């Protein structure tokens, strides 16, 4: 049982097509790598203090605005609430 080309072509013809396809894939991968190397993203862990608000929706908005000043947020969490100072300690991971 050998390699049988599906379109009736020769084995050499099929191997040439595979080589061409592999070359195209390589070129695409290299171009993508160069694109991302030109604009590298780095991740940073940040901590911020946000004043507590009247509603949870306002708090979320305040947290997102504060974090956006540092970069594009990947995730964030309220780590601690200080009821005396009426603040929330926020920890986040952002990209720049």
N, C-alpha and C positions, 0 to 999 in steps of 0.2 A: 504494500500500500504506500504509494508515493504522493508527492505534492501535485495536485491536479488544479490548474488554474480554472476558475469558474467561467470565465468568458471565452474559453477555448484558446487563449493565447499561450505563448510559451512561458516556461518557468523564468527565463531571463527577463522577459517583458514584465512579468509580475514583480520580480525582484527590483527592477528599475522603478516601477511605480511606488513600491514600498520605500525605496531609497529617497525618491522625490518627496514623498509624504513626510518622511522622517526629517528631511532637511527643512521643509516648511515649518514643521512643529518646532524645530530647534530655533529657527529664525524668530518665530513668534515669542518663544520663551525668552530669548536673549533680549528682544526689544522690550518686553515687559519688565525684565530685571533692570535694564538700563533706566527705564522710566521711573521705577520706584527708588533706584539709587540716587537719581537726580533730586528727588523730593523725599528724603527719608523721614519717616514719622518716628518720634520717640515717645515713649510713655513715661508719665510722671505721676507720682503719688503726691496728692496735695491734701492739706487740712485747712479748713476755714471755719470761722465762727459767724453764724447768721442769727440775727435777732428773731425771736419767736413772733409769730403773727397771729391774727385773730382766727384764721381758718387754715386747715391743712393745705388747701389749694394755693393760698397766698404763700405759705411756707415753701411749698414745692417750687413755685415761681421764683421766690427769693433765692433759694438754693441753686437753681439752674442758672440764674443770672450771675450769681457770685462765681460759680464754677466756670462759666463761659469766659470769664475774664482771663482764666489760666490756660484755656485750651478747649479742645473738643472732648466732652465727657464720654468715657466708655461705661463707667458705672459710678454710683455714689451711694452713700448711706449716712444716716444720722447716727453717729457713734455715741453721743452723750447729750443730755439736756440739763442745763443749769437753770433750775427754777428761780434761784435767787437773782441771778443776772438776767434771766429771761432770754437765754441764748441757746442755740443748738450747735454742737460741734459736728461738723460735716467732714467726712473723709471721702476722697474721690480719686479715681484714676483717669487721667486725661492724656490726649495725644496733642503734640505740637508739631 
